[in-house]
Amino acid sequence: MENKRANCIIEVSVDGVNGRYAVGIMNMRQALELPEMPRLSYTHPDPAKAAAGIVVSRKELAGFMACR
């Protein structure tokens, strides 16, 4: 059975000296397929938390994918 959470849309950003810059909008599966880079951050998969500006690490994002 396919993990429905894999299709949750998130924004991937890179943390720079002058703030965060959007890399792209993608689903969680695509985001986790990106190369591991310590400066990447991901919006929270919950739309309300994402709208509040809450970001998560790659490890936290993978944890959301593991939950069913």
mmCIF file as gemmi writes it, N, C-alpha and C atoms, coordinates in Angstrom:
data_model
loop_
_atom_site.group_PDB
_atom_site.id
_atom_site.type_symbol
_atom_site.label_atom_id
_atom_site.label_alt_id
_atom_site.label_comp_id
_atom_site.label_asym_id
_atom_site.label_entity_id
_atom_site.label_seq_id
_atom_site.pdbx_PDB_ins_code
_atom_site.Cartn_x
_atom_site.Cartn_y
_atom_site.Cartn_z
_atom_site.occupancy
_atom_site.B_iso_or_equiv
_atom_site.pdbx_formal_charge
_atom_site.auth_seq_id
_atom_site.auth_asym_id
_atom_site.pdbx_PDB_model_num
ATOM 1 N N . MET Axp A 1 ? 0.837 -1.185 0 1 0 ? 1 A 1
ATOM 2 C CA . MET Axp A 1 ? 0 0 0 1 0 ? 1 A 1
ATOM 3 C C . MET Axp A 1 ? 0.875 1.239 0 1 0 ? 1 A 1
ATOM 4 N N . GLU Axp A 2 ? 0.499 2.209 -0.812 1 0 ? 2 A 1
ATOM 5 C CA . GLU Axp A 2 ? 1.281 3.445 -0.925 1 0 ? 2 A 1
ATOM 6 C C . GLU Axp A 2 ? 1.045 4.342 0.287 1 0 ? 2 A 1
ATOM 7 N N . ASN Axp A 3 ? 2.088 4.974 0.745 1 0 ? 3 A 1
ATOM 8 C CA . ASN Axp A 3 ? 2.003 5.899 1.867 1 0 ? 3 A 1
ATOM 9 C C . ASN Axp A 3 ? 1.398 7.205 1.375 1 0 ? 3 A 1
ATOM 10 N N . LYS Axp A 4 ? 0.188 7.544 1.845 1 0 ? 4 A 1
ATOM 11 C CA . LYS Axp A 4 ? -0.493 8.764 1.397 1 0 ? 4 A 1
ATOM 12 C C . LYS Axp A 4 ? 0.248 10.021 1.83 1 0 ? 4 A 1
ATOM 13 N N . ARG Axp A 5 ? 1.016 9.928 2.901 1 0 ? 5 A 1
ATOM 14 C CA . ARG Axp A 5 ? 1.782 11.094 3.357 1 0 ? 5 A 1
ATOM 15 C C . ARG Axp A 5 ? 2.85 11.487 2.346 1 0 ? 5 A 1
ATOM 16 N N . ALA Axp A 6 ? 3.283 10.545 1.53 1 0 ? 6 A 1
ATOM 17 C CA . ALA Axp A 6 ? 4.322 10.837 0.541 1 0 ? 6 A 1
ATOM 18 C C . ALA Axp A 6 ? 3.87 11.905 -0.433 1 0 ? 6 A 1
ATOM 19 N N . ASN Axp A 7 ? 2.55 12.092 -0.581 1 0 ? 7 A 1
ATOM 20 C CA . ASN Axp A 7 ? 2.023 13.07 -1.526 1 0 ? 7 A 1
ATOM 21 C C . ASN Axp A 7 ? 1.727 14.423 -0.887 1 0 ? 7 A 1
ATOM 22 N N . CYS Axp A 8 ? 2.003 14.587 0.402 1 0 ? 8 A 1
ATOM 23 C CA . CYS Axp A 8 ? 1.842 15.897 1.052 1 0 ? 8 A 1
ATOM 24 C C . CYS Axp A 8 ? 2.807 16.886 0.412 1 0 ? 8 A 1
ATOM 25 N N . ILE Axp A 9 ? 2.322 18.061 0.105 1 0 ? 9 A 1
ATOM 26 C CA . ILE Axp A 9 ? 3.143 19.077 -0.552 1 0 ? 9 A 1
ATOM 27 C C . ILE Axp A 9 ? 3.855 19.925 0.5 1 0 ? 9 A 1
ATOM 28 N N . ILE Axp A 10 ? 5.138 20.139 0.271 1 0 ? 10 A 1
ATOM 29 C CA . ILE Axp A 10 ? 5.95 20.974 1.157 1 0 ? 10 A 1
ATOM 30 C C . ILE Axp A 10 ? 6.826 21.895 0.31 1 0 ? 10 A 1
ATOM 31 N N . GLU Axp A 11 ? 7.393 22.889 0.964 1 0 ? 11 A 1
ATOM 32 C CA . GLU Axp A 11 ? 8.361 23.775 0.298 1 0 ? 11 A 1
ATOM 33 C C . GLU Axp A 11 ? 9.743 23.444 0.846 1 0 ? 11 A 1
ATOM 34 N N . VAL Axp A 12 ? 10.692 23.302 -0.054 1 0 ? 12 A 1
ATOM 35 C CA . VAL Axp A 12 ? 12.08 23.057 0.329 1 0 ? 12 A 1
ATOM 36 C C . VAL Axp A 12 ? 12.824 24.372 0.164 1 0 ? 12 A 1
ATOM 37 N N . SER Axp A 13 ? 13.6 24.734 1.165 1 0 ? 13 A 1
ATOM 38 C CA . SER Axp A 13 ? 14.354 25.981 1.153 1 0 ? 13 A 1
ATOM 39 C C . SER Axp A 13 ? 15.803 25.717 1.514 1 0 ? 13 A 1
ATOM 40 N N . VAL Axp A 14 ? 16.65 26.639 1.111 1 0 ? 14 A 1
ATOM 41 C CA . VAL Axp A 14 ? 18.046 26.586 1.527 1 0 ? 14 A 1
ATOM 42 C C . VAL Axp A 14 ? 18.273 27.782 2.447 1 0 ? 14 A 1
ATOM 43 N N . ASP Axp A 15 ? 18.944 27.535 3.559 1 0 ? 15 A 1
ATOM 44 C CA . ASP Axp A 15 ? 19.234 28.586 4.529 1 0 ? 15 A 1
ATOM 45 C C . ASP Axp A 15 ? 20.53 29.281 4.131 1 0 ? 15 A 1
ATOM 46 N N . GLY Axp A 16 ? 20.423 30.565 3.815 1 0 ? 16 A 1
ATOM 47 C CA . GLY Axp A 16 ? 21.581 31.344 3.398 1 0 ? 16 A 1
ATOM 48 C C . GLY Axp A 16 ? 21.936 32.405 4.418 1 0 ? 16 A 1
ATOM 49 N N . VAL Axp A 17 ? 22.947 33.154 4.142 1 0 ? 17 A 1
ATOM 50 C CA . VAL Axp A 17 ? 23.406 34.215 5.04 1 0 ? 17 A 1
ATOM 51 C C . VAL Axp A 17 ? 22.321 35.267 5.241 1 0 ? 17 A 1
ATOM 52 N N . ASN Axp A 18 ? 21.565 35.558 4.191 1 0 ? 18 A 1
ATOM 53 C CA . ASN Axp A 18 ? 20.538 36.599 4.265 1 0 ? 18 A 1
ATOM 54 C C . ASN Axp A 18 ? 19.131 36.035 4.431 1 0 ? 18 A 1
ATOM 55 N N . GLY Axp A 19 ? 19.009 34.82 4.929 1 0 ? 19 A 1
ATOM 56 C CA . GLY Axp A 19 ? 17.687 34.228 5.152 1 0 ? 19 A 1
ATOM 57 C C . GLY Axp A 19 ? 17.472 32.967 4.34 1 0 ? 19 A 1
ATOM 58 N N . ARG Axp A 20 ? 16.207 32.531 4.326 1 0 ? 20 A 1
ATOM 59 C CA . ARG Axp A 20 ? 15.83 31.319 3.603 1 0 ? 20 A 1
ATOM 60 C C . ARG Axp A 20 ? 15.41 31.647 2.181 1 0 ? 20 A 1
ATOM 61 N N . TYR Axp A 21 ? 15.822 30.792 1.229 1 0 ? 21 A 1
ATOM 62 C CA . TYR Axp A 21 ? 15.443 30.954 -0.168 1 0 ? 21 A 1
ATOM 63 C C . TYR Axp A 21 ? 14.776 29.674 -0.644 1 0 ? 21 A 1
ATOM 64 N N . ALA Axp A 22 ? 13.595 29.815 -1.259 1 0 ? 22 A 1
ATOM 65 C CA . ALA Axp A 22 ? 12.856 28.646 -1.736 1 0 ? 22 A 1
ATOM 66 C C . ALA Axp A 22 ? 13.621 27.949 -2.855 1 0 ? 22 A 1
ATOM 67 N N . VAL Axp A 23 ? 13.693 26.639 -2.763 1 0 ? 23 A 1
ATOM 68 C CA . VAL Axp A 23 ? 14.276 25.804 -3.811 1 0 ? 23 A 1
ATOM 69 C C . VAL Axp A 23 ? 13.153 25.295 -4.7 1 0 ? 23 A 1
ATOM 70 N N . GLY Axp A 24 ? 12.037 24.88 -4.081 1 0 ? 24 A 1
ATOM 71 C CA . GLY Axp A 24 ? 10.911 24.39 -4.849 1 0 ? 24 A 1
ATOM 72 C C . GLY Axp A 24 ? 9.796 23.846 -3.987 1 0 ? 24 A 1
ATOM 73 N N . ILE Axp A 25 ? 8.669 23.626 -4.653 1 0 ? 25 A 1
ATOM 74 C CA . ILE Axp A 25 ? 7.509 23.017 -4.036 1 0 ? 25 A 1
ATOM 75 C C . ILE Axp A 25 ? 7.45 21.583 -4.562 1 0 ? 25 A 1
ATOM 76 N N . MET Axp A 26 ? 7.338 20.615 -3.663 1 0 ? 26 A 1
ATOM 77 C CA . MET Axp A 26 ? 7.32 19.207 -4.077 1 0 ? 26 A 1
ATOM 78 C C . MET Axp A 26 ? 6.639 18.375 -3.012 1 0 ? 26 A 1
ATOM 79 N N . ASN Axp A 27 ? 6.426 17.102 -3.331 1 0 ? 27 A 1
ATOM 80 C CA . ASN Axp A 27 ? 5.846 16.241 -2.303 1 0 ? 27 A 1
ATOM 81 C C . ASN Axp A 27 ? 6.975 15.716 -1.406 1 0 ? 27 A 1
ATOM 82 N N . MET Axp A 28 ? 6.601 15.118 -0.289 1 0 ? 28 A 1
ATOM 83 C CA . MET Axp A 28 ? 7.611 14.692 0.692 1 0 ? 28 A 1
ATOM 84 C C . MET Axp A 28 ? 8.556 13.643 0.117 1 0 ? 28 A 1
ATOM 85 N N . ARG Axp A 29 ? 8.043 12.741 -0.683 1 0 ? 29 A 1
ATOM 86 C CA . ARG Axp A 29 ? 8.898 11.713 -1.283 1 0 ? 29 A 1
ATOM 87 C C . ARG Axp A 29 ? 9.975 12.354 -2.147 1 0 ? 29 A 1
ATOM 88 N N . GLN Axp A 30 ? 9.583 13.321 -2.977 1 0 ? 30 A 1
ATOM 89 C CA . GLN Axp A 30 ? 10.557 14.008 -3.829 1 0 ? 30 A 1
ATOM 90 C C . GLN Axp A 30 ? 11.579 14.773 -2.994 1 0 ? 30 A 1
ATOM 91 N N . ALA Axp A 31 ? 11.117 15.417 -1.924 1 0 ? 31 A 1
ATOM 92 C CA . ALA Axp A 31 ? 12.023 16.181 -1.07 1 0 ? 31 A 1
ATOM 93 C C . ALA Axp A 31 ? 13.073 15.277 -0.442 1 0 ? 31 A 1
ATOM 94 N N . LEU Axp A 32 ? 12.659 14.085 -0.029 1 0 ? 32 A 1
ATOM 95 C CA . LEU Axp A 32 ? 13.604 13.163 0.605 1 0 ? 32 A 1
ATOM 96 C C . LEU Axp A 32 ? 14.538 12.508 -0.41 1 0 ? 32 A 1
ATOM 97 N N . GLU Axp A 33 ? 14.215 12.604 -1.69 1 0 ? 33 A 1
ATOM 98 C CA . GLU Axp A 33 ? 15.099 12.08 -2.723 1 0 ? 33 A 1
ATOM 99 C C . GLU Axp A 33 ? 16.196 13.077 -3.103 1 0 ? 33 A 1
ATOM 100 N N . LEU Axp A 34 ? 16.074 14.321 -2.636 1 0 ? 34 A 1
ATOM 101 C CA . LEU Axp A 34 ? 17.125 15.318 -2.889 1 0 ? 34 A 1
ATOM 102 C C . LEU Axp A 34 ? 18.398 14.899 -2.162 1 0 ? 34 A 1
ATOM 103 N N . PRO Axp A 35 ? 19.545 15.345 -2.646 1 0 ? 35 A 1
ATOM 104 C CA . PRO Axp A 35 ? 20.79 15.035 -1.931 1 0 ? 35 A 1
ATOM 105 C C . PRO Axp A 35 ? 20.761 15.637 -0.518 1 0 ? 35 A 1
ATOM 106 N N . GLU Axp A 36 ? 21.405 14.973 0.403 1 0 ? 36 A 1
ATOM 107 C CA . GLU Axp A 36 ? 21.47 15.484 1.768 1 0 ? 36 A 1
ATOM 108 C C . GLU Axp A 36 ? 22.383 16.702 1.814 1 0 ? 36 A 1
ATOM 109 N N . MET Axp A 37 ? 21.813 17.812 2.223 1 0 ? 37 A 1
ATOM 110 C CA . MET Axp A 37 ? 22.568 19.058 2.37 1 0 ? 37 A 1
ATOM 111 C C . MET Axp A 37 ? 22.168 19.67 3.702 1 0 ? 37 A 1
ATOM 112 N N . PRO Axp A 38 ? 23.117 19.98 4.548 1 0 ? 38 A 1
ATOM 113 C CA . PRO Axp A 38 ? 22.783 20.475 5.89 1 0 ? 38 A 1
ATOM 114 C C . PRO Axp A 38 ? 22.035 21.805 5.884 1 0 ? 38 A 1
ATOM 115 N N . ARG Axp A 39 ? 22.098 22.566 4.81 1 0 ? 39 A 1
ATOM 116 C CA . ARG Axp A 39 ? 21.444 23.878 4.789 1 0 ? 39 A 1
ATOM 117 C C . ARG Axp A 39 ? 20.011 23.829 4.265 1 0 ? 39 A 1
ATOM 118 N N . LEU Axp A 40 ? 19.508 22.647 3.901 1 0 ? 40 A 1
ATOM 119 C CA . LEU Axp A 40 ? 18.131 22.542 3.431 1 0 ? 40 A 1
ATOM 120 C C . LEU Axp A 40 ? 17.175 22.475 4.616 1 0 ? 40 A 1
ATOM 121 N N . SER Axp A 41 ? 16.029 23.117 4.462 1 0 ? 41 A 1
ATOM 122 C CA . SER Axp A 41 ? 14.955 23.002 5.449 1 0 ? 41 A 1
ATOM 123 C C . SER Axp A 41 ? 13.657 22.756 4.69 1 0 ? 41 A 1
ATOM 124 N N . TYR Axp A 42 ? 12.679 22.251 5.397 1 0 ? 42 A 1
ATOM 125 C CA . TYR Axp A 42 ? 11.432 21.806 4.784 1 0 ? 42 A 1
ATOM 126 C C . TYR Axp A 42 ? 10.27 22.364 5.598 1 0 ? 42 A 1
ATOM 127 N N . THR Axp A 43 ? 9.224 22.878 4.921 1 0 ? 43 A 1
ATOM 128 C CA . THR Axp A 43 ? 8.071 23.346 5.681 1 0 ? 43 A 1
ATOM 129 C C . THR Axp A 43 ? 7.384 22.157 6.331 1 0 ? 43 A 1
ATOM 130 N N . HIS Axp A 44 ? 6.741 22.424 7.434 1 0 ? 44 A 1
ATOM 131 C CA . HIS Axp A 44 ? 6.013 21.378 8.166 1 0 ? 44 A 1
ATOM 132 C C . HIS Axp A 44 ? 4.925 20.822 7.246 1 0 ? 44 A 1
ATOM 133 N N . PRO Axp A 45 ? 4.709 19.492 7.233 1 0 ? 45 A 1
ATOM 134 C CA . PRO Axp A 45 ? 3.678 18.915 6.368 1 0 ? 45 A 1
ATOM 135 C C . PRO Axp A 45 ? 2.251 19.341 6.717 1 0 ? 45 A 1
ATOM 136 N N . ASP Axp A 46 ? 2.013 19.774 7.949 1 0 ? 46 A 1
ATOM 137 C CA . ASP Axp A 46 ? 0.69 20.272 8.333 1 0 ? 46 A 1
ATOM 138 C C . ASP Axp A 46 ? 0.542 21.68 7.766 1 0 ? 46 A 1
ATOM 139 N N . PRO Axp A 47 ? -0.448 21.923 6.887 1 0 ? 47 A 1
ATOM 140 C CA . PRO Axp A 47 ? -0.582 23.241 6.247 1 0 ? 47 A 1
ATOM 141 C C . PRO Axp A 47 ? -0.67 24.408 7.225 1 0 ? 47 A 1
ATOM 142 N N . ALA Axp A 48 ? -1.352 24.227 8.354 1 0 ? 48 A 1
ATOM 143 C CA . ALA Axp A 48 ? -1.469 25.314 9.331 1 0 ? 48 A 1
ATOM 144 C C . ALA Axp A 48 ? -0.105 25.655 9.929 1 0 ? 48 A 1
ATOM 145 N N . LYS Axp A 49 ? 0.694 24.64 10.224 1 0 ? 49 A 1
ATOM 146 C CA . LYS Axp A 49 ? 2.025 24.88 10.786 1 0 ? 49 A 1
ATOM 147 C C . LYS Axp A 49 ? 2.968 25.449 9.727 1 0 ? 49 A 1
ATOM 148 N N . ALA Axp A 50 ? 2.816 24.994 8.493 1 0 ? 50 A 1
ATOM 149 C CA . ALA Axp A 50 ? 3.64 25.54 7.406 1 0 ? 50 A 1
ATOM 150 C C . ALA Axp A 50 ? 3.33 27.021 7.207 1 0 ? 50 A 1
ATOM 151 N N . ALA Axp A 51 ? 2.051 27.382 7.28 1 0 ? 51 A 1
ATOM 152 C CA . ALA Axp A 51 ? 1.655 28.783 7.126 1 0 ? 51 A 1
ATOM 153 C C . ALA Axp A 51 ? 2.216 29.651 8.249 1 0 ? 51 A 1
ATOM 154 N N . ALA Axp A 52 ? 2.436 29.041 9.407 1 0 ? 52 A 1
ATOM 155 C CA . ALA Axp A 52 ? 3.007 29.767 10.546 1 0 ? 52 A 1
ATOM 156 C C . ALA Axp A 52 ? 4.526 29.874 10.437 1 0 ? 52 A 1
ATOM 157 N N . GLY Axp A 53 ? 5.101 29.265 9.39 1 0 ? 53 A 1
ATOM 158 C CA . GLY Axp A 53 ? 6.544 29.369 9.178 1 0 ? 53 A 1
ATOM 159 C C . GLY Axp A 53 ? 7.369 28.301 9.871 1 0 ? 53 A 1
ATOM 160 N N . ILE Axp A 54 ? 6.72 27.256 10.342 1 0 ? 54 A 1
ATOM 161 C CA . ILE Axp A 54 ? 7.445 26.187 11.034 1 0 ? 54 A 1
ATOM 162 C C . ILE Axp A 54 ? 8.136 25.303 10.009 1 0 ? 54 A 1
ATOM 163 N N . VAL Axp A 55 ? 9.428 25.108 10.194 1 0 ? 55 A 1
ATOM 164 C CA . VAL Axp A 55 ? 10.212 24.252 9.306 1 0 ? 55 A 1
ATOM 165 C C . VAL Axp A 55 ? 10.736 23.061 10.098 1 0 ? 55 A 1
ATOM 166 N N . VAL Axp A 56 ? 11.043 21.991 9.36 1 0 ? 56 A 1
ATOM 167 C CA . VAL Axp A 56 ? 11.545 20.764 9.978 1 0 ? 56 A 1
ATOM 168 C C . VAL Axp A 56 ? 12.825 20.341 9.278 1 0 ? 56 A 1
ATOM 169 N N . SER Axp A 57 ? 13.582 19.506 9.942 1 0 ? 57 A 1
ATOM 170 C CA . SER Axp A 57 ? 14.813 18.963 9.369 1 0 ? 57 A 1
ATOM 171 C C . SER Axp A 57 ? 14.476 17.777 8.474 1 0 ? 57 A 1
ATOM 172 N N . ARG Axp A 58 ? 15.465 17.315 7.75 1 0 ? 58 A 1
ATOM 173 C CA . ARG Axp A 58 ? 15.292 16.134 6.903 1 0 ? 58 A 1
ATOM 174 C C . ARG Axp A 58 ? 14.917 14.911 7.754 1 0 ? 58 A 1
ATOM 175 N N . LYS Axp A 59 ? 15.553 14.779 8.9 1 0 ? 59 A 1
ATOM 176 C CA . LYS Axp A 59 ? 15.27 13.65 9.796 1 0 ? 59 A 1
ATOM 177 C C . LYS Axp A 59 ? 13.819 13.695 10.27 1 0 ? 59 A 1
ATOM 178 N N . GLU Axp A 60 ? 13.346 14.876 10.653 1 0 ? 60 A 1
ATOM 179 C CA . GLU Axp A 60 ? 11.956 15.019 11.085 1 0 ? 60 A 1
ATOM 180 C C . GLU Axp A 60 ? 10.997 14.725 9.933 1 0 ? 60 A 1
ATOM 181 N N . LEU Axp A 61 ? 11.336 15.189 8.744 1 0 ? 61 A 1
ATOM 182 C CA . LEU Axp A 61 ? 10.5 14.932 7.57 1 0 ? 61 A 1
ATOM 183 C C . LEU Axp A 61 ? 10.401 13.436 7.293 1 0 ? 61 A 1
ATOM 184 N N . ALA Axp A 62 ? 11.524 12.737 7.386 1 0 ? 62 A 1
ATOM 185 C CA . ALA Axp A 62 ? 11.521 11.288 7.198 1 0 ? 62 A 1
ATOM 186 C C . ALA Axp A 62 ? 10.645 10.619 8.258 1 0 ? 62 A 1
ATOM 187 N N . GLY Axp A 63 ? 10.63 11.154 9.472 1 0 ? 63 A 1
ATOM 188 C CA . GLY Axp A 63 ? 9.78 10.626 10.53 1 0 ? 63 A 1
ATOM 189 C C . GLY Axp A 63 ? 8.304 10.752 10.193 1 0 ? 63 A 1
ATOM 190 N N . PHE Axp A 64 ? 7.915 11.861 9.56 1 0 ? 64 A 1
ATOM 191 C CA . PHE Axp A 64 ? 6.53 12.023 9.137 1 0 ? 64 A 1
ATOM 192 C C . PHE Axp A 64 ? 6.159 10.981 8.084 1 0 ? 64 A 1
ATOM 193 N N . MET Axp A 65 ? 7.11 10.665 7.213 1 0 ? 65 A 1
ATOM 194 C CA . MET Axp A 65 ? 6.855 9.667 6.171 1 0 ? 65 A 1
ATOM 195 C C . MET Axp A 65 ? 6.672 8.284 6.8 1 0 ? 65 A 1
ATOM 196 N N . ALA Axp A 66 ? 7.366 8.009 7.885 1 0 ? 66 A 1
ATOM 197 C CA . ALA Axp A 66 ? 7.296 6.698 8.527 1 0 ? 66 A 1
ATOM 198 C C . ALA Axp A 66 ? 5.96 6.48 9.233 1 0 ? 66 A 1
ATOM 199 N N . CYS Axp A 67 ? 5.32 7.581 9.669 1 0 ? 67 A 1
ATOM 200 C CA . CYS Axp A 67 ? 4.02 7.485 10.327 1 0 ? 67 A 1
ATOM 201 C C . CYS Axp A 67 ? 2.948 7.194 9.295 1 0 ? 67 A 1
ATOM 202 N N . ARG Axp A 68 ? 2.047 6.338 9.626 1 0 ? 68 A 1
ATOM 203 C CA . ARG Axp A 68 ? 0.953 6.015 8.686 1 0 ? 68 A 1
ATOM 204 C C . ARG Axp A 68 ? -0.365 6.351 9.288 1 0 ? 68 A 1
